[in-house]
Amino acid sequence: MTDATFDWLYPERIQQLSKRHWTPVRVAKKAASFLAAENGKSILDIGSGVGKFSLIGAHYFPEATFFGIEQRSELHHYALAAKEFTRIENAEFMHGNFTQIDFAQFDHFYFYNAFFENIDSKDRIDHLIEYSTSLYHYYSRYLYKELNDRPRGTRLVTYHSLEDEVPPSYQIVEASRDFLLKMWVKK
Ligand SMILES: C[S@@+](CC[C@H](N)C(=O)[O-])C[C@H]1O[C@@H](n2cnc3c(N)ncnc32)[C@H](O)[C@@H]1O
Protein backbone atom coordinates (compact mmCIF):
# COMPACT_ATOMS: atom_id res chain seq x y z
CA MET A 1 0.00 0.00 0.00
CA THR A 2 1.44 3.41 -0.96
CA ASP A 3 0.41 6.82 0.36
CA ALA A 4 -1.03 7.73 -3.03
CA THR A 5 -3.25 4.63 -3.15
CA PHE A 6 -4.43 5.09 0.43
CA ASP A 7 -5.06 8.84 0.03
CA TRP A 8 -7.23 8.09 -3.00
CA LEU A 9 -9.95 7.22 -0.44
CA TYR A 10 -10.41 10.96 0.17
CA PRO A 11 -11.41 14.03 -1.87
CA GLU A 12 -8.65 15.98 -3.60
CA ARG A 13 -8.43 18.73 -0.95
CA ILE A 14 -7.85 16.10 1.74
CA GLN A 15 -5.27 14.31 -0.44
CA GLN A 16 -3.36 17.58 -0.78
CA LEU A 17 -3.13 17.91 3.01
CA SER A 18 -1.72 14.41 3.37
CA LYS A 19 2.00 15.04 3.11
CA ARG A 20 1.93 17.64 5.85
CA HIS A 21 -0.87 16.45 8.14
CA TRP A 22 -1.57 12.69 7.85
CA THR A 23 0.74 9.88 8.96
CA PRO A 24 2.60 8.20 6.06
CA VAL A 25 1.70 4.52 5.51
CA ARG A 26 5.15 3.18 6.48
CA VAL A 27 5.14 5.23 9.71
CA ALA A 28 1.59 4.12 10.57
CA LYS A 29 2.56 0.45 10.11
CA LYS A 30 5.63 0.78 12.32
CA ALA A 31 3.80 2.73 15.04
CA ALA A 32 0.83 0.36 15.01
CA SER A 33 3.04 -2.73 15.23
CA PHE A 34 4.52 -1.36 18.47
CA LEU A 35 1.14 -0.37 19.94
CA ALA A 36 -0.61 -3.60 18.88
CA ALA A 37 2.21 -5.94 19.97
CA GLU A 38 -0.21 -7.77 22.28
CA ASN A 39 -3.59 -8.95 21.00
CA GLY A 40 -6.84 -7.37 22.16
CA LYS A 41 -5.56 -3.90 22.98
CA SER A 42 -7.47 -0.62 22.50
CA ILE A 43 -5.40 2.10 20.89
CA LEU A 44 -6.38 5.77 20.76
CA ASP A 45 -5.17 8.22 18.10
CA ILE A 46 -5.34 11.65 19.78
CA GLY A 47 -6.38 14.01 16.99
CA SER A 48 -7.24 11.40 14.36
CA GLY A 49 -7.85 13.65 11.34
CA VAL A 50 -9.31 11.64 8.44
CA GLY A 51 -8.44 8.35 10.18
CA LYS A 52 -5.33 7.45 8.21
CA PHE A 53 -3.28 6.10 11.14
CA SER A 54 -6.19 4.15 12.64
CA LEU A 55 -7.38 2.60 9.37
CA ILE A 56 -3.89 1.45 8.40
CA GLY A 57 -3.28 0.10 11.92
CA ALA A 58 -6.64 -1.67 11.93
CA HIS A 59 -5.97 -3.22 8.50
CA TYR A 60 -2.57 -4.65 9.44
CA PHE A 61 -3.41 -5.54 13.07
CA PRO A 62 -6.94 -7.01 13.15
CA GLU A 63 -6.56 -8.26 16.76
CA ALA A 64 -6.39 -4.68 18.08
CA THR A 65 -9.09 -2.01 18.06
CA PHE A 66 -8.11 1.46 16.90
CA PHE A 67 -10.05 4.50 18.08
CA GLY A 68 -9.74 8.07 16.90
CA ILE A 69 -10.93 11.33 18.42
CA GLU A 70 -11.07 14.35 16.10
CA GLN A 71 -12.25 17.90 16.78
CA ARG A 72 -13.12 18.84 13.16
CA SER A 73 -16.46 17.41 12.04
CA GLU A 74 -15.46 17.50 8.36
CA LEU A 75 -12.40 15.30 8.99
CA HIS A 76 -14.39 12.98 11.25
CA HIS A 77 -16.93 12.60 8.45
CA TYR A 78 -14.18 11.58 5.98
CA ALA A 79 -12.80 9.07 8.49
CA LEU A 80 -16.25 7.43 8.75
CA ALA A 81 -16.64 7.40 4.96
CA ALA A 82 -13.20 5.77 4.49
CA LYS A 83 -14.01 3.17 7.17
CA GLU A 84 -17.26 2.32 5.38
CA PHE A 85 -15.59 2.12 1.98
CA THR A 86 -12.77 -0.15 3.23
CA ARG A 87 -15.14 -2.23 5.40
CA ILE A 88 -12.66 -2.12 8.25
CA GLU A 89 -14.46 -3.17 11.41
CA ASN A 90 -11.84 -2.71 14.14
CA ALA A 91 -11.60 1.10 13.84
CA GLU A 92 -13.97 3.56 15.55
CA PHE A 93 -14.08 7.31 15.13
CA MET A 94 -15.42 9.87 17.61
CA HIS A 95 -16.09 13.53 16.98
CA GLY A 96 -15.01 15.92 19.75
CA ASN A 97 -12.15 17.37 21.71
CA PHE A 98 -9.74 14.86 23.24
CA THR A 99 -10.28 16.57 26.63
CA GLN A 100 -13.82 15.15 26.63
CA ILE A 101 -12.90 11.48 26.62
CA ASP A 102 -11.99 9.01 29.35
CA PHE A 103 -8.41 7.88 28.81
CA ALA A 104 -8.96 4.88 31.09
CA GLN A 105 -10.88 3.20 28.23
CA PHE A 106 -7.68 2.80 26.20
CA ASP A 107 -4.48 0.79 26.62
CA HIS A 108 -2.06 2.60 24.33
CA PHE A 109 -1.81 5.95 22.53
CA TYR A 110 -0.65 7.49 19.25
CA PHE A 111 0.09 11.20 18.96
CA TYR A 112 1.06 13.01 15.75
CA ASN A 113 1.73 16.48 17.12
CA ALA A 114 -1.95 17.47 17.03
CA PHE A 115 -1.53 20.68 19.03
CA PHE A 116 1.29 22.14 16.93
CA GLU A 117 -1.25 23.91 14.70
CA ASN A 118 -1.72 26.35 17.59
CA ILE A 119 1.85 27.63 17.36
CA ASP A 120 2.57 27.25 13.65
CA SER A 121 0.78 29.60 11.29
CA LYS A 122 1.99 27.85 8.11
CA ASP A 123 0.04 25.15 6.22
CA ARG A 124 -3.01 25.10 8.45
CA ILE A 125 -5.73 22.51 7.78
CA ASP A 126 -8.34 25.29 7.72
CA HIS A 127 -9.19 28.64 9.28
CA LEU A 128 -12.40 27.54 10.94
CA ILE A 129 -11.13 27.14 14.50
CA GLU A 130 -9.29 29.39 16.92
CA TYR A 131 -5.57 28.87 17.37
CA SER A 132 -3.48 30.19 20.25
CA THR A 133 -0.25 29.57 22.09
CA SER A 134 -2.19 29.25 25.33
CA LEU A 135 -4.31 26.49 23.78
CA TYR A 136 -1.10 24.67 22.80
CA HIS A 137 0.11 24.81 26.42
CA TYR A 138 -3.30 23.91 27.85
CA TYR A 139 -3.68 20.83 25.60
CA SER A 140 -0.07 19.73 26.15
CA ARG A 141 -0.43 19.96 29.94
CA TYR A 142 -3.78 18.19 29.83
CA LEU A 143 -2.37 15.29 27.81
CA TYR A 144 0.75 15.15 30.03
CA LYS A 145 -1.44 14.66 33.07
CA GLU A 146 -3.64 12.02 31.40
CA LEU A 147 -0.61 10.06 30.20
CA ASN A 148 1.02 10.33 33.61
CA ASP A 149 -2.09 8.80 35.21
CA ARG A 150 -1.99 5.70 32.97
CA PRO A 151 -0.65 2.45 34.44
CA ARG A 152 2.86 1.06 33.99
CA GLY A 153 3.38 -0.64 30.67
CA THR A 154 1.23 1.91 28.77
CA ARG A 155 2.70 2.42 25.31
CA LEU A 156 2.89 5.72 23.51
CA VAL A 157 4.08 6.57 20.02
CA THR A 158 4.87 10.18 19.14
CA TYR A 159 5.53 11.49 15.64
CA HIS A 160 7.06 14.96 15.12
CA SER A 161 6.47 15.76 18.79
CA LEU A 162 8.10 18.57 20.76
CA GLU A 163 7.60 16.24 23.76
CA ASP A 164 5.84 18.84 25.92
CA GLU A 165 3.08 16.26 26.49
CA VAL A 166 5.39 13.34 27.41
CA PRO A 167 5.86 12.84 31.18
CA PRO A 168 9.30 11.70 32.43
CA SER A 169 7.69 8.44 33.55
CA TYR A 170 7.73 7.41 29.85
CA GLN A 171 11.01 6.05 28.49
CA ILE A 172 12.02 5.78 24.86
CA VAL A 173 12.48 2.17 23.83
CA GLU A 174 12.85 2.67 20.08
CA ALA A 175 13.11 5.52 17.59
CA SER A 176 13.39 6.02 13.85
CA ARG A 177 16.78 7.03 12.49
CA ASP A 178 15.62 10.62 11.96
CA PHE A 179 14.19 10.66 15.54
CA LEU A 180 10.79 11.90 14.34
CA LEU A 181 9.04 8.68 15.36
CA LYS A 182 9.50 7.61 18.97
CA MET A 183 8.17 4.62 20.88
CA TRP A 184 7.74 5.03 24.62
CA VAL A 185 6.72 2.80 27.54
CA LYS A 186 5.53 4.01 30.94
CA LYS A 187 7.81 2.66 33.67
C1 LIG B 1 -1.29 16.23 12.41
S1 LIG B 1 -2.99 15.77 12.29
C2 LIG B 1 -2.81 13.99 12.50
C3 LIG B 1 -4.01 13.19 12.01
C4 LIG B 1 -3.93 11.69 12.27
N1 LIG B 1 -3.57 11.40 13.64
C5 LIG B 1 -2.94 11.02 11.35
O1 LIG B 1 -1.86 10.72 11.84
O2 LIG B 1 -3.19 10.81 10.16
C6 LIG B 1 -3.61 16.31 13.89
C7 LIG B 1 -5.12 16.31 14.03
O3 LIG B 1 -5.43 16.58 15.40
C8 LIG B 1 -6.64 17.30 15.45
N2 LIG B 1 -6.71 17.99 16.76
C9 LIG B 1 -5.95 19.02 17.18
N3 LIG B 1 -6.27 19.38 18.43
C10 LIG B 1 -7.28 18.56 18.83
C11 LIG B 1 -8.05 18.43 20.01
N4 LIG B 1 -7.86 19.27 21.04
N5 LIG B 1 -8.99 17.46 20.09
C12 LIG B 1 -9.22 16.63 19.02
N6 LIG B 1 -8.53 16.72 17.85
C13 LIG B 1 -7.57 17.65 17.75
C14 LIG B 1 -6.55 18.23 14.25
O4 LIG B 1 -7.84 18.70 13.89
C15 LIG B 1 -5.90 17.32 13.21
O5 LIG B 1 -6.86 16.69 12.44
The ligand as a Gaussian input file, in Angstrom:
#p B3LYP/6-31G(d) Opt

LIG

0 1
 C       -1.286000      16.230000      12.410000
 S       -2.985000      15.766000      12.292000
 C       -2.815000      13.987000      12.496000
 C       -4.007000      13.193000      12.011000
 C       -3.932000      11.691000      12.268000
 N       -3.574000      11.401000      13.643000
 C       -2.941000      11.021000      11.349000
 O       -1.862000      10.719000      11.842000
 O       -3.195000      10.806000      10.162000
 C       -3.606000      16.310000      13.887000
 C       -5.123000      16.306000      14.029000
 O       -5.429000      16.580000      15.399000
 C       -6.638000      17.300000      15.452000
 N       -6.714000      17.985000      16.756000
 C       -5.948000      19.022000      17.177000
 N       -6.274000      19.384000      18.435000
 C       -7.279000      18.556000      18.826000
 C       -8.054000      18.430000      20.008000
 N       -7.865000      19.266000      21.045000
 N       -8.992000      17.461000      20.088000
 C       -9.218000      16.634000      19.019000
 N       -8.531000      16.719000      17.849000
 C       -7.567000      17.650000      17.749000
 C       -6.548000      18.228000      14.254000
 O       -7.837000      18.700000      13.890000
 C       -5.899000      17.324000      13.214000
 O       -6.858000      16.687000      12.444000

